[in-house]
């Protein structure tokens, strides 16, 4: 399953600070329909993320009814992405 969307980069200042993009509700709903097939616990869904010409693997997770995608610092630096930027994201979810 491959989905694409755009969203704003936001920063979480928790104990492990990180940058995220929230998957819009309609796309999150599509993902929820297949999440049980791929989750490995706590709602974590393994994905391949593509941002510009940079791709990496990670796991997104549910938050407030939608999924959130963590952005690796290496990818943000390569694509010159900062907090508040609008970005286009493609997600690949491997469903066996």
N, C-alpha and C positions, 0 to 999 in steps of 0.2 A: 504494500500500500504506500503510495506517495501522495503527499499533500503539500500545498504551498500557501503561504499567507504573508501578510506584512503586519508589523507591529512595532511598538516603541520599546526601545531598550531601557530597562530600569535597573536600579542598583539596590541590592538588599544589604543592609549594614549589620547583619547578624553576627554570631560568633565566627562564622566562616563567610566573609563577605564575597559576593558574587554578582555578576550581571546576568539578567534574564530577559526573555521576551515571552509575553503571555500569548498563548494560542487562542485566537478568537473563539467565542462560544460555538458557532456552527461547525467549525473545524474540530474543536474539542469533542463535540458530540459524535462526529464521524469516528474519531479515534477511540472513544469510549466503547463503541460497538465492537471493536476488535481487541481492545486492551486485555481482556481476560485470556486471550490466546497467547499473549506474549509477555505479560507482566511477570516479574520475578519477585514480587512482594512489595508491600506498602504502596501499591499502585504505580510503581516505577515501570516505565515503558522504554525499552532500549530503542534508540533511533540513530540513524545517520543523518546529521545536520549539514546542510549546505548553505553558506552565507557568502554571496559573491562567488569567488573562485576557490574559497576555502571550505573543506569538508572535514568532519570529524565524527567520531561516535561518542555518545553519551547516553544518559537516561533522563527523560523528562518525567515530571510527576504532577499529580493533581494539586490544585490550590484554588479554593473559592469557586469550584464548579468548572474550572478550565484547567488546562495543562500549562506548565511553564517549562521553557527550554533554557537550560544554562548555557551561557556563551563562554567558551574558553578564552582566556586572556590572549593566547597565541592567535586565535582566529580574529578577535576584536582588533588586535594590533595590525595584523596582516591586511584587514579590510578597512582600517581607520574608522572604527565604530566606537562611539562614546554614548554615555547616558543621555537619553532624550532623543537619540537618532531614530528615524523610521527606517526599518530594514526589511528586506525580502528574505524569507526563510523557506527552504524546502526540507521536508522531513521524509525519510524512508523508514518504514516499519516493516521488518521482515516477518511475514506470516507464513509459517510452514504448512 
